[in-house]
Amino acid sequence: MIGNIILTLAFLTGVFSVIMYFLTFKGYQNTLSFARMSYHVTAILVMAASAFLLHAILTHQFQYKYVYDYSGTDLPLGLLMSTFYAGQEGSFMLWTLFTSIIGLILLDYTSKRGDLEYRVMMIFTLVLAFLLVMVSPLLKSPFQYIWIEKDFIDLKNINQAFLTLPALQNFFFSDPGSNKSFVQMSKEVYAILQANNISINDFIIQGKGLNPLLQNFWMQIHPPILFVGFALSAVPFSFAMAAIIKNEYKDWVKQSLPWLLVSMCVLGLAIMLGGYWAYSILGWGGYWGWDPVENSSLVPWIVGVASIHTMLIQKRTQDKDGASRFVKTNLILSVMTFVLVLYSTFLTRSGILGDASVHSFVDPGMTVYLFLVIFLATFALMGIGGIIYRWEYLTKNFSFEENVLSKELALFTGAVVLIASSIIIIAGTSAPIFGTTVQTSFYNELNLPIAIIIGLVNGLSILLKWKSTEKNYLWKNLRIHLLLAFIFTLIVWLIGSVLNLMLLILTFSSSFALFINSEIAYKIFKGKKRYLGAYVAHIGIALFLVGVIATAGNTKKQKVDLVKGDKISVLGHELIFTGYEPFDNGKKYRFNVKINKGSSEKIISPVMFIADFNNSLMREPDILVGLTKDFYIEPLGYDDGSNSTNGTKVSMKKGSSYNFNGKEIIFSQFKLPEDMSSMMSGGKFKIGVDLLIKANGKEYKIEPFMENSGNGPEYHSAELKDLDLAVSINSMNASNGEVELVFSSISGENFANSTPKEILSIEASVKPFISLIWLGVIVLVIGFSISAYRRSKESQIQENN
């Protein structure tokens, strides 16, 4: 009740602040101080509500449904605190908290810069008010009591001393399917407990707990940074709306640019921290899966980065020439950056991606769904409508033609290419709304040419001059970098074995950008270091793209069964499974694998466990991190050898390999009949499975086959007595190049008399130069930070002047 009262008061004072700022804009006297005071009160109330929620979580007050649904008494302190934003209600509360804090900084910032404050803060506080509606008692308050709506609570979370209470017997239920018992929590049960002087906290002694996928270090880091980025994105939007309101478009860019740089720096860092989380913990095998929820955060970042480049053009041209370029573009992009954040929120929180994304939130209900639509529509119409209203004036006063060989046009081209990428991604991401989905190849194939252009523009824009550039000057400075890029691409082709033409072109464009920006950054480093930001950021992008090329072109994977104590060669590494060990009070298990390569020896330990949360098998990979490559092991399963088996069933594609009892088995190809007419007409034909076996330094070939004589398929196995190996076909799909094989030992009937062997099934992969991806992100963030610092200083100097 207290939490809801605080949030309601915060909403009321926030609305009052918006009204007071509006009246100040209209020229009323003595309203500005009321606007400031009420905003400060709003921010303090939001902080108080956040502190109250955190206290409820840390003290296990399970009378709050949110606390019960996402936390538990057995969580360590860091993870327990992270349950603050584990669900919809808490994540909106975190967004609201960061928005209120950033508003305090923004209020101080704008109050020192002419008449910006009341226009900017009026819009920004309106954003905060909408967020406060979202966490209000009417929608998704984290302070809703658990008995308000009927809910089933597992009896294991109930104090056993109260289970015999006669008045409660009619509220106990059993589920034969899950073999679990529940109490139906409701207002009636609460009344019974009150009548017997039993508090809810004495009755409910444990919460549901935190999803095991979220129980790791990155849960404590990634979401807060993401919501800081979301909160910051409202600032450039507010500056753009302030410019539209006054119909003055010069000062807003120099004041908004530092905020936009910080916003995109934070949001970009958050996105890639999420990628590293997926790579190192979730077991995706990669850092980006084009999941709709991933994409929904990426799109506003791309549009925001495009806006940075066009803002630089406007700022430079109005400072040097007195005439502003790309004003309309900057207004549109500043508006769309924030609107796309709201759109991503709608996609993530509305439940519309429930079947299309692995980590979207569940359906929140029609009321919340409609409010999300209203939230999105309000600010979209406000921003786009304002631009349309001023369009005639903007077109009349800010239309220019650019020289082809100019920095302005190069930066604008880069922005256009980024926007094209965002359109592609948002089209694929929005597909589930229309009842369809797209494959990852859709994003890869369409964004690859865009990445190539980005690399070329990244490098070329550095050499171009403002207004116009002489062709001879440009060619003179381009030659050495083009040559270096060509040589680097040639090395990647010959030594790196990258054969895909588009990847090679991307290699050329990325290295071209890397060499040019590195040279200029080195020269600037010896002079005015505060001008380094753009070049460092561009180096980061180039390094990132080179890392993408390396992993996309050369990642190798192999599934293998590791028999405990046996040495098996996998992708150039000698692996020995040494056994497992329990940890976390016996709830989880590390499966230790010794890795030998050359003279070095390492132990890596992927993890598997059955989660009490959903009674499912959870798998966590482990990584042997190297400077030039990562050796990545994802656990697939474990067999303690106690169950007898007729063989190991494995699905294989052409060119794939599998290690069975120390023998490397490679599926080379299908051997199709020479005369395909009998196959097409349903006559007699045979399809063989060509297998290459490597063992004991020798190579063997065997060919199990499927024969069809018109009465259906018959599968014939093949044997290698020298290797004690039998291979049979379980099923095949020759058109897709897939076959399911069963590997077994010929002497398998004697296994019952032998000692059972423990087997760890894994998928191992080698990811070359993936470290360049993480290094590129770090360098990019450093570049953004330097640029933001420089632009903020310039803003202060110009204002003081």
N, C-alpha and C positions, 0 to 999 in steps of 0.2 A: 504493500500500500504506500509506504514512504517513497519508494523508488518511483512509482507512478505519479505521485503528487509532485515530486521534484521535476520529472520530465514534462508534466503538464505546465508547471510554472515556467519552465525554460521555454516552452513553445510560446506561451503568452507574452513573455518579455521579448522573445525574438520577433514576434509579429509587431509588437509595440515599437521595437527598434527600427524595423522596416518602415513603419508609418512615419516615425519622427524623421528619418533620413529623407523620405519623400517630401515631407512638409518643408524641410530645410532646402531641398532642391527647388521647391515652389516659392521660396523667398520668405518663409515665415521666420520670425525672430525667436531666439532662445530655445529652439528645438534641437539644435545640434548636440548640446550637452546632454539632453535627455536621451538622444539616440545612442551616444557613446556609453552613457551610464547603463542603459538597458541592455546594450550588447555585452558589456562586462558582466552584468548580472546573469545573462543567458549562458555565457561561457562558464562562469563559476558553477551554475546549477548543473550544467552538463558534466563538468568535472566531478561534482559531488555525486551525481547519479552513477557515473562510471566507477568511482571509488566505492560506492555502496554495493554495486554489483560484484566488484572484485572481492570485497569483504565477504559477501554471501558465498562466493565460490570457495574462498580460502577457509571459511569456517563451516563448510559443508551444510548449508542451509537448504536442504532438499525440499522444503515447502514451496520453493520456486521451481516451476516446471523446467525452466531453462537449465538451472543448476543440476537438477536431477537427470535431465536428458543427456548432458554432455560431460559431466565430471564424476569423480569418484574419490573415495578416501585413500585409494592405493596409488594414486598418481604422484610422481615427484613434483616438487614445488614449481619448477619451470613449466612443465606440461600442464599442471593444474592451473597456473595463471593463463596459459594459452587457451584454455577452454572458454575464456572470456569471449573469444571470437570464433569458436568452433561451429556455431550454428548461425542461422539467419539473423535472429534477434541480436546476438552479440556482435556479429560482424557489422551490422548497421550501426550499433552503438559505438563501435570503434571508429567507424567512418565519421559519425557525428562528433565524437570527441576530438579527432584530429582536425576536423573542419572548424570547430570552435576555437581551438588553440591557434591554428593558422590565421583565423580571423582577427585575433588579438594582435598578431604581428602585422597583418595587412592594415589594420586600423591605424597603428602607429606609423607605418610606412606612408600611407596616403595622406595622413593628417599633416605631414611635412611637405606636401607637394601640391600646393595651390588648392583648387576646388575639387580635387579628385575624390576626396573621402566620401562625401555624401552620395555621389553617383556610384562609386565602386562598392561601397559597403551596403548600399540599398539592395543591390543585386546579390552580393555574396551572402548577406544575412537572410535573404529570401531562400537561397539554397539550403542554408542551415535550418530554416523553418520547415522546409519540406522533409528534410532528414528527421527532424524531431517528430513530425507527424508519423513517419514510418515506425519509430520506436515508441509511439504513444500507446496507451491502453487500448485504443480502438483497433490497432493493427498488430505490430510485432513487438510488443513490449517484452523485455527479458524478465520483468517482475510479475508475470502472471502466476497466480497460485496454482498448485498442481491439482487441486480439487475443483477448480472452476469448470473444467470440461472433463468428461469421463475418460479415464485412461487406465490401462492395465499395467500393473506393477508386478514384476517377478517376485515370488515369495522369498527368494533367496536374499532380496534386498530389504526384507521386512524383519523387524525385531521378532524373533521366534517366541518371545514371552507373551506376545499379544495374539498369537494365532488361535488360541483357545477361547478368546472372548466370544461369548454366545451371540451377541448382537451383530458380529461380523460374519458369521457363518454363511449367510445368504449372499455375500459378496465375493466368495472364493470360487474360482473357476479353474478347470484343468483343460489342457490342450493335448489330446492323445497323440497328435502328430509329432509334436516336439517333446512330449513327455514332461511338460513344465506346468507349474501351477501359478495362478495369478490372483491378485486381489484387485477388484475394480474400484479404483479411487474415484470418488465423486463427492458432491456436497453432502449426500446422506452419510457416507463413511466419515467425513470430516465432523459432522454433527455428532455421530456416535463417539468418536474419539474425544471431542470436546466434553461430552456428557460424562465421560469416564476420566476426565482430567489427564488425558494423554496428548502430549504435543506431537505435531507432525514429525519433528526432528527426532523424537524418541521412537516413533513408529517406523519411519523410513530411515534406515541406518546406512544405506549404500546407494550410489547413483548408478546409472547405466554405464558410465565410463566413456572414455574417448575412443573414437574409431582407431583401431591399431595402425591404419595407414597414416594417421596423423601423429602418432606417438614417436616423434623424433625431433632432433634439434631444429630442423628447418621449419617446423610448425611454429616455432617461437620467433622466427626471423622473417620469413617470406610474407605472411598476411599483413603484419603491421606496416611493412614498407610499402606493400601494394596499396593499402588504404591511405597512407600518406600521399602517394602519387595521385590517387583518385581525388583526395581533398584539395591538393594543389591545383589540379586541372580546372577547378572552378575559378581560379584567380584570373588567368588570361581571358576567360569568358566574361568575367565581371568588368575587366578593363575594356574589352571590346564593346560591351553594352554601354559602358559609361561614355565611350566615344560617340556611339550612335545617339545616345540621349542628348548630348550637347551639340552633335553634328560638327565636331572638331576632331581631326584625325592625325595630328602631329605628335603631341606629347605622349599619347597613350602607348605608343610602340616602345619608346625608350624606357618607360616605366614598367611595361608588361614583360619585356624580353627577359630580364633576369628571373622573373617568376616562372616563365615558360621553360627556360633552361633548367632550373631546379626541378620543376615538375617532371620534365621528360627524363632527366637524370635519375630521379628516384623511381619513376614508373619503369624505365628500362632496366634498372638494377633489379627491381622486384620481379619482373618477368623472367629474367635469366636466373635469378635465385630459384624460382619455381622450376625452371628447366634443369638446374643442377639437382634439385630435390628429386625430380622424376628420374634423373640419371643415376643418382647414387643410392636412393632409398626405395623408390617405388618399383624398381625392377622392370622398367619399360625397355631397357637396353639402349635407350637414347635419351636425348635431352629435349626433343620436340616431336610431338605426334600429331600436330595440326588438330588437336582436340578443340571443339567449339569454344570451350571455356578459356583455353589458352589463347585462342584467336581473338576472343572478345576483348582481352586486355591489350593484345598486340596492336589492333587496328587504331585505337586512339593514340597510341605511342607513335605509330608511323605518321599519322596526320599531324601530330604535334611537332615531330621532327621536320616535316615539310614546312610547317608554319615558321619554324626557327629561321629557315633559309630565306623565305620571302620577307620576313620581318627585318632581316639584316639588310636586304635590298632597300626597303622603305627607309630604314633608319639612316643608311649611308647616303642615299640620294637626297633626302631632305636636309641632312646636315651639310652636305657639300654643294648641292645645286639649288636648295630651297624648294624643290619639287618632289613630291612623294610618289613613289611607284608601288604598284601592287597593294594598294590600300584595300580594295574590295577583296582581294585574295586573302589578305591577312585577317580581315574581319570574318570571312567565311570559315577559314581554317581554325581560328580561335574559338568560334562558336561550335564548330563540328567536333573539335577535340573533346570538349566537355559533353556535348550531346552524345557522342559515341561512348563515353564512359557510362552515361546513363543507359544507353542502349545495351551495353555489355552487362550492366546490372540487371536490366530487364531479362535478357537471355539467360543469365545465370540463376536469378532468383525466382523467376516466374514458374519454373518447373517445365518450361517448354522444351528444354534440352534433356529432359530426364532419361530418354531412351537413346540419345545421340552422344552424350558426353559421359565420361567415366567419373567426373567429379563436379557435376552440377547439383544444385539443391533441389529438394523435392517440391512438389506443388504446394504453394503456401496458402491456397484458398482463393476464391474469386475476389474477395474484397481487396486483398493485397495485390492481386494480379491487376485489378482495375486501377488501383492507386499508382502502381508502377507505370502503367500506361499514361495516366494523368501527369505524373512526375516528368516522364520523358517528353510528352506532348507539350507541356507548359513551356519548358525551356527551349525546346526545338522551335516552337512557334514564336516565342519571344525573340530568339536570336535571328532566325531566318526572316521573320516578319519585320523586324527592325531594319535589316539590310535591304529588304524589298522596299520599305518605306523611304529609305534614303538613296535608293538605287539611281534615280535620275541625277541627283546632285553628285553622287560619287562618279558616275559615268562622265558627267560634264567636266569634272575638275581633275580626275585622276586616270586618264587614259594615255598611254605612251607606247611607242614602238621602240624595239630594242635592236641594237646592232648584233648581227649573228655571232661575231667573235667578241663577246663581252662577258664579263663575270656575271652581270645581272641575268643575262639569258641562260647562262650555264646553271646558275643557282635555281632559276625558275624551272628549267628543264628537270633538274634533280627533284624539285618539289612535285612536278607533274608525274614523274615516274613513281615516286613514293605514293602519291594519291592513287595511281593506277593499281599498285600492289594492294593498297587498302581496299579498293573496290572489289578486287578479285577475292580477297580473304573474306570480306564481309558477305559477299554473295554466297560463297561456300558455307560460311558459318550460319547464315540465315536459312539455308536450304531446309532444315528440319521444320521450320515454321510452315512450309508448303508441302510437308509430308514426304520429303525425299532427303537423301544425304549424298555427299560427294566423297570420293576416295582421296587418299593423301596424294596420289599422283596428280590430281587436279591442281593442288597448290604447288607441288614441286615443278611441274612442267610449265605452268604459267608464270611462276615467279622467277624461274631461272633466267630467262632473257632480261627481266627487270633488274636482277642482281648484277648482270653483266653491264647494263647501262649505268647503274649506280656506281660501279667501280670505275668506269671510264670518266663519268662526270665528276666523280670524287677527285680524280687526279687532274683532269683538264681544267676544272674551275680554279685550281690553285695557280695555274700559270697565266690564265686570262686576266686582263686588266679591266678596270671599270670603264664603262662607256664603249671602248673599242680596243682592239689589239691588232698590231701589225702581223701579217702572216709570216714574214721572215723571222720576227722575234719569237713567235710561237713555235715555229719549226726548229729553230736553233735550240730552244730549251726542251723540246720534246724528244729529240733524237736519242739522247743517251738513255732516257727512261724507257722509251719504247724498246730499245735494244736489250736493256737489262730485263725487262718484262718478258721479252721473247726468249732470252736465254733461260730464265727461271722456268718458263712454261715448258721449254724443251727438256730441262732436267726432270721436271715432274712427269713428263710423258715417258722418258726413257728409264728413269730410276724408280719413280713412284708408281709406274704401271697404270697411270690414269689414261684410259683409252677413249672415254666418252668425249665426243667433240665439243659438246656444250660445256662440259666441266673444264675442258682445256681452255676454251675461250674465257670462261669465268676466271680461271687461273691467271690468264694474261691480264684481264682488266683489274683484278684485285691486286696483283703484284705491281702493276703500273701505278695504281693509287698509293700503294705502300711505299714505293721508292720515292715518288715525288713528295709526298707529305713528310717522309722521314728526312729528306734533304732540307726542305724548308724549315721544318721544326728544329733541326740542328743549327741552322743559321740564326733563327730567332732566339734559340736558347742562349746564344752568346750575347744577345742584346736585350730587348724588351720581353722578358719572360711571360708577362701577363698576356701577351698576344699569342701564346702557344695553344690556347684551348681548342680552336677549330682544327688545327693540324693534328693535335694529339687524338682528338675524337675521331678524325678521319683515319688515322693509323689504326685505332681500335677497330673500326668497321672493316678495314682491309684485313687485319689479322683474323678477325672473326670469320670472314668469307674464306680465307685460305684454310682455316680449320675445318669449315664445313666441307670444302672440297676434299680435304685429306680423309675425313671420316666417311664421306659419301662414296668416294671412289675406291677406298681400300679396306674398309671394314670387313673382317673375315669372321665367320661364325662356325661353330661345330658343336653338335650335341654328342655327349659321351657318357657312358656309365663308368664310374670310378669304383673299382672293387677295393675294399679296404686293404691297404698294405701293398697293392700292386702298383708298379710304376707304369704310367701311360703317357705317351707323347701326344700333346695336343697343341696345334698351332705353334710349333717351335718351342714349347715349354714341356718339361717333365713334371707330371702331376702325380702326387701320392695322397690318397684320402687316408688320413690318420685316425679318424673317428670323430665323435661329437662330444660336446660338453654342455650341460645345462647352465643357465644363468638367469638372472632376474627372478630369483626364488624358485627356480625350476620351471618357470612358465615358458621360457624360450630355449632354443638349442642352437649352438654354433657348430657348424660342420667344417672342421679344420682340414684344409688342403695345403700340403707342402708343395711349393713351386720351386723347381730348380731350373736355372738357365745359366749355362756356363759355370762360373765359380760361385754365383750368388744363390742364396736360399732364403725364401720368404714363406710366411704362413698367411693365408687369407681365409676368412671364415664367413661364408654366407650363412644366413640365418633362416630357420623355418620354425613355425610354431602354430598351434591351433589357438585361434583367438576366442576367448570367452564371449567377446562382444557379439560375434555373429556365427560362432562355431565353424569357422572356415579356416582352411590352411593359408597362412600368410608366408610369403617368401620375400626375403631381403637380400639383394646381391652384395658382393664385396668386390673391391677393385684394387688391383696392384697398380698404383699410379706411377707413371714414369714420365720423364721429360719429353720423350718422343712418341710414346704410345701408352695406352692403358690396357691392362689385361683384365678383362671383365668376366666374372663368373656369376651366373644366375642359377640358383638351385631350382630343380624341377621336381624332384621327389627323392624319397629314401626308402630302401627295402632292407630290413634287418636280417633277411635270409631265412626267416622262420616259415615263410609260406612257400610251398613248392610251386613251380611254374613250368609250363611247357615251352617257354621261350620268351624272348623279348620282342615286343611288337613296336615297330618304328615306322613312322611316315617319312618318306624321302622324296626329294625332287631331283631332277636331273642335275648332276654336278655336285650334289651334296654328299657329305660323308658322315659315317657314324663309327664310333669305336666300341667294339663288342669283345670283352675279355682280352684286351690288348691287341686286337686285330682291327686295323683301319679298313673299313668297307666303303667303297666309293661307287655310287650309282652313276654309271657313265651315260647310258642311253637306253631307250627302248629299241629292240630289233623288230621292226615291222615286216610283214610279209612283202615279198617283191611284187607279187600280183595283188594289188589292193582290191580288185574287182570281187573276189570271193569274200573279202571282209565286208564290202559294201552291200553285197547281195545276201549276206547271212550264211554263206557256205563255210567250208572248212578252212580254218586259218590258225596261225600261231603267232603270238607276240612274246618275245623274249625280253628279259631284264638283264642287261649287260652289267655285271658287277666286277670291279677290280678289288682284290684283297691284298693288303700289304701287311706282312708279318715276318718277323725273324730275318729282316733284310731282304726278303724275296717278294715277288709279285705273283699273284695267281688270278685267274679269270674263271668265273663260273656264271651259269646262265639258267636260273629258274625261269619257267615259262608258263604261259597260259595258252591252252589249246581249246578251240571251239570247233566241234564237228557238226554243228547244227542243232545240238541238243542242250546248249548252254555251256558255259565255260568250265574247264577242268584245269586245276592248278597243279603243276609238277614242281617239286622241290629239287634243289641241287645240293651236293655235299662235297666237302673237302676233307677227306679222312686224315690227311697229313696235319691239318689244323684243328681237327675235331670240331668241324663247323658244318651245320646244316642251315640252309636258307630256303624258306618257303614264302609263297605269295599269299597274302590275306585278301587284298583287293588292289585294283589298279584303275587309273584314269589316264590313258595314253594321250588323250587330247590335251590335258592340262600338264602332262609331264610328271605325274605323281604316282607313287606306288606305296602300298603299305606292306612291309616285309616282316617276317618273324624269324629272328635269329635264335639258334639253340645249339647246344653241344650234342654231337652224335651219341656220346656216352652219357647223356643226360639222365638215363635210368639209374645211374650209379650215384647221383647226387644225394639221394636220400641217406646214403651211408657215409657221406662226407660232411665235413664241418660246414655249417651254413656260413655264407659270406655276406657281409654288409655291403650294400651298393648305394652310392650317391649318384643320382642322375643330375647332370648339369648341362647348361649351354654356355660354352666359353666363346669369347670373342676378343679380337684384338682391334683396338680403335686408335689408329696412328694419328699423332699430332692433334688429338682432341684438346690438349692443353692450350692450343692456340685459341680455341673458342672462349675458354674462361679468361685467358690473358687479354683477348680482344675486348671482352666486356669490361674488365677492370680498367684498361687503358681508356675505353670509351667514357666510363664514368669519371675518370680523372679529367679528361678533356672537357666534359660538360661542366665539371666543378670549376675549373679554371676560367672557362668562358662566363659562367654565372657570376663569379667574383669580379671579373673585369667589368661586365656590363652593369653590375650594381654600383661599382665605384664611379663609372661614367655617369650613371644616373644622378648620383649625389653631386658630382662636380658640376654637371650642367644645371642642376636645380639651384645650386649655390650661386652659380653665375647669373 
